[in-house]
Amino acid sequence: MINDALDLPAWRSALQRDGRVQVPDFLQADAADRLRECLERDVPWTLALRDGEGPRTLDAAAYGAMDEAARMAMYARTAASARGQAGDAGYRFAYDSYMMVSAYQQGRDPGLLLHRLLEVFNSPQYIAFAQALSGDARIRRVNAQATRYRPGQFLRRHTDIDSREGRLYAYVLNLAPHWEADWGGLLQFIDDAGQVVDTFLPRANSLSLFAVPTGHAVSLVAPWAGNDRLAITGWWQL
């Protein structure tokens, strides 16, 4: 599944030097294609939303019943609720999600390829790979969710810190077949002064990996975006 040609020492050195790295051609090509097709065709997407009332999830049935105008209005209201709110008070997001761990534990959607992926991610072989890529022997488990960003969706600045979960590194396995910079949906790294210090384009079959805590955001996806921004995201954890 993982590309055998990855230069682990080089990517590990870059991660340890910069606190972030994007590894191209992460999966074998056929594995990347199968996962992309799963996200495009098979996932019963929910909406992950955080507005002025706090975080919540709109289930797949209710979300799927909404027409485009209603969905776009909901995204816009969520974004508008952050206006004038500083720091954590302005933390907002709206994106499509499939929570892989809870779905697996609850036995939902049997046969979905993502269940097998979660097993691979938590296998001894993959944990050893994560330790080798990061140079961090503390990694013991992998959390994962599928994500889909469409026009009007976004994720505002945050750091991913959560002492309850023992998050060590955040990752984004990018699966959109093509992405252009002016489509939005960019992974932006933001320092304590509020400045963008680096930006990762969601390049097909790349792994974006960065240490927790790190300030970052996913920029608003533009109306003219030609694809959905598809990815598997989560954390390598204690």
Secondary structure, 3 states (H helix, E strand, C coil): CECCCCCHHHHHHHHHHHCEEEECCCECHHHHHHHHHHHHHCCCCEEEEEECCEEEEECHHHHHCCCHHHHHHHHHHHHHCCCCCCHHHHCCEEEEEEEHHHHHHHCCCCCCHHHHHHHHHCCHHHHHHHHHHHCCCCCCEEEEEEEEECCCCEEEEECCCCCCCCEEEEEEEECCCCCCHHHCCCEEEECCCCCEEEEECCCCCEEEEEECCCCEEECCCCCCCCCCEEEEEEEEEC
